[in-house]
Amino acid sequence: MVVLRDRADGCDVLLVERHAASRAFAGAHVFPGGVVDPEDGAAPLHGASALGAAAAADRLQEPNPAAALTFWIAAIRELFEEAGLLLARRDGLVLRLDDPATRGRFRDHRAALLAGATTFAAIVAVERLELATDVLHYFSRWITPVNVPRRYDARFFVAVVPPGQEPLHDERETISTMWAAPRAALEQARAGRLVLAPPTVRTLDDLAALGTPAEIIAEARRRTVTPILPKPVQVDGSMAVLYPGDAAYDAAEPGATIVDDPRGRRNRAVMRDGGWQSLRTP
């Protein structure tokens, strides 16, 4: 989930630092997220969703409406688990957690959920919540390269941070949270102060070019998302990840060493000075 907040010259984006022992992206700064749980498909959660299953399927271009809506619910649950932000409404009003009693109660809910002592559906029921799935906007889809043993098919959503809520890492999978302008995060990565994976680098690059949260969401609403299947290769002695549209993409085999054509179009991430950098030409 790509969470945005307004700033005078554009936007900030929320990044969480993964624990060094995490199975995926250990030690990296990433957007909050995770995997779909079987519980995310439960009827009570679907019934609490502001977005209907048919609309979710249409936006994700998925043939199964129930399965499509499950992605949106999983994104909201994972954001709550990893960053303590809950996109929801109660009695038609956006859920705020700035009241100390309410904030404490939802911190207890989150701790119980992380400990396996309750379920997300139970929290939604007891708090009489409507899940604000309608404020999530489908932004991109990333598929892990075919030569990687553990593969993912990840949908990225964008949403604006709800008023009255502040992120807090879970001290399990995530050990810190930070807000940063997309360009600033990329600069920190180039300076070796942040570790960013190629999908995060490319997404930050896209966000920086788009500007404000309103402009980013407007782009998400009008774009047609096509899956991105990166191809990791070696180019001129350096690691690179090719994306569709790169001149070398179609002919390249994952893991191969390729000879670069300096005249060809670039659409890739390259490893430079110990960090991934986005490189693309018109």
Secondary structure, DSSP 4 states (H G I P E B T S, - for coil): -EEEEEETTEEEEEEEEEPTT-SSSTT-EE-S-----GGGG-HHHHHTBSS-HHHHHHHHT-S-HHHHHHHHHHHHHHHHHHH----EEETTEE----SHHHHHHHHHHHHHHHTTSS-HHHHHHHTT-EE-GGG-EEEEEEE--TT-SS--EEEEEEEEPPTT------SSSEEEEEEE-HHHHHHHHHTTS----HHHHHHHHHHHHH-SHHHHHHHHHHPPP--B--EEEEETTEEEEE-TT-TTTTTPPTT-EE---TTSPPEEEEEETTEEEEEE--
